[in-house]
Amino acid sequence: MLSKKLIGAWAFFVICLMAAGILSLTLSIVWRRPNLMLNLTFSGVNLTAGSVLGITLLATFVLSLLVITQRGTLGLKILNWILLVNSVIILLIGTYIWIFTLHERNNYHTVFGQQSNETKILIQDMLKCCGYFDATDEVAFGGTTCPNQAAATALNNFCVTPITKFTDLTLNNIFSTVDGFMAIVIGLFLANMCVIKKRQEFERFEKIDSKRGMHSFF
């Protein structure tokens, strides 16, 4: 029989895995809604990756509930292989975020430049800035903040700092959350290994008892 502490630890990590999957999937859906800064921060590919991660974690959660109710260790071993796949996905996403933040100012220069003039004007009005690196760089004229080149030059406030301040905080929070997902997967993997070991011991004792029963019969 499995100890209550081991069952409790296993259940804790499984619940955390479910919560991680729900969080990842929910945010990936919610952040697709119209929002100037979030839409600038995340591309459709980024949000799709978050959805895939959320679905994968939730599928693993469902599988874990199925295999724990079965006898033997085969299902649990399969679960551990799937957890390794989860960890690879999490590692890839975390590494991508980390590498992206190393050149954040230049990366968002490209992203900002890809926006329509209407979107640029809305961002400039919101952040009270004109242009990206300077008043002539990727600037869009219109709105209340940057109606023309003279106003943009006179303002002398460029969008690179407020944009990357928001994106850096957001991406760092996501990176920390993804690190937390990795801790959950590792914790469940280790708890699963303990369950496998205990079940193997139980199966071995069952075989010993059955052999003893056969000897006593003869």
N, C-alpha and C positions, 0 to 999 in steps of 0.2 A: 504493500500500500504506500502511496505517496504521502509524505508528511504535509501537514497543513501549511507550514511555512513555505514549502516548495510550491504547493498549489497556489498559495497566495501571491508569491513572487511571479509565477507564470501568468496568473490572471491579471496582475497589475500591469505587466508589460503588454499583454494582449489588449487591454483597455486603452493603454497609452497609444498603441499602434492604431486602434480604431480612431481615437481622437486626432492623431496626426493625419490620417487619411481624410477625415472629414474637414479638418482645417485647410489642408492643401487644396482639396477639391472646391470647397466653398469660396476661398479667396480667389482661386483661379476663375471662378464664375463671376463673383461680385466685381472684381477688378476689370472685367470686360465692359462694364457700364461706362457711359460717357463721363470722364473726369480728366481735366486738362493735364494735371501733373502725373497721375497714375498712368494715363494713356501714353504720356511721353516716356515714363520710366520703363514700362513693359511693352514688348512687342507681342504680337499674336503668337509667335513661336514660344516665347517665354511662358505665356499663360497656358498654352497647350502642354508644355512640359510639366507645368504644375498640375494640370488635370490628369495627365498620365501617371504622375507620381501618386496623386491622391487615389486614383482608381486601383493602382497596383497595391498600395498599402491596405485599402479596404478589402480587396480580393484576398490578400494574404491573411487578413483578420478572419474572414469567413472560413478560409481553409483551415486555419489554426483551430477553430471551434469544431470543425468536422473531424480532424485527425486526433484530437485529444480524447474524443469519446470512443475511439476505436482501440481494440486490443493490439498489442504488438508495437513495434518501433518503426516499421516501414514508412508510415504516413508522417511521423515526426521527422524522420531523416529527409524525406522529400521537402517538408516544410523548411528545414534548415538550408537546403539548397536554394529554395525560393527566397529565403531571407538574405542569402548571399547576393542574389540578383537584385533585391531591394537595395542592399548596401551599395552596390555598384552604381545603380541609378542615382541614389542620393549623392554619392561621391562625385559623379559626373556633373550634376547640377551645382553642387557646392563649389567645385573647381571652376566651372564656367563663371559663376558669380564673382569668385575671387579674382580671376584673371581679368574679367570685365572691369572691375573696380580699380585695377592697377593703372588703367588708362582712361579713367572715367571722363575727364574733361574733354579729351579728344573724341571719345566714343559718342558722347552726347552732343558734340558739335555736329557729327554726322547725322544723328537722330533729329536734332533741331532743324538742320538744313533740309531734311526730307519732309518737314511739315508744310502744309499749305500756308499761304500768306494769311488767310483768315485765322488759322490756328496760332500762328506766330504772333499776330496782333493781340489775340486774346491772352496769350502767355505774357507778352510784354506789358499789357495793361494790368494783369494780375500781379506781376512781380515788380512793376515800376522800373523796367529796364529797356534798353534798346540795343539790338544786335547781340551777338554771342560773345566773341572775344573783344570786339570793339564796336563802335557805333556804325561801322560800315560793313560788319561781318554778319551775313545772313539776316540782315535787318529787314523788317517789313513795315512799310509806312502806312499809317492809319490808326484809328482809335484815338484815345485821349493822351496816351503817354508819348507816342512817337508819330505824330501826324506828318512830319517831314524830316529831312536830313538835318536841318538847323536845330530842331528840337531834340533830335537824337544826340547830336554832338554836344549840345548845351547840357543835357541831362548828365552825361558822363557816368552812367551806371549801366553796366553790361550784364547780360543774363547768365553768363557762365557760372558766377558764384551762387546766386539763389537757386538755379536749376540743380547744380551738383550738390548743394547743401541738402536739398530735399531727396534727391536720388541716392546720395551716399547714405543718409540715415535709413531710408527705406531698404536699400540693398543689404546694409549691414544687419538690420533686423531680420531680414529673410535668411541671410547666411547663418546667423545665430540659431534661428528656428530649424534650419536644415541640419545643423550640427546636432540639435536636440533629437531630430528624427533618427540620426545615425546612432545616438546613444540608446534610443528605444529599440532599434533593430538588433544592436549588439546585445543588449540586456535580454531580449527575448531569445536570441540565439543561444546564449549561455544557459538560460533557464530551461530551454528545450533540451540542451545537451544533458542537463542534470536529470530531467524526466526520462530521457532515453536510457541513461545509465541505470536509474532505479528500476525501470521496466525490464531491462536486460538481467539485472540481479534477480528480480522476481521470477522471470522466466527460467533462469538457471535453477533457482530453488524448487520451482514446480517440477522440473525434469528430475531433480534429485529425489524429491518426494515420490514421484511416480515410479522411479526405479526401485526405491525402497519398498513400495507397495507391491511391485511385481515379485521381488525377492521373498517377501513375507508370504505371498500367495503360493509360491512353489515350495 
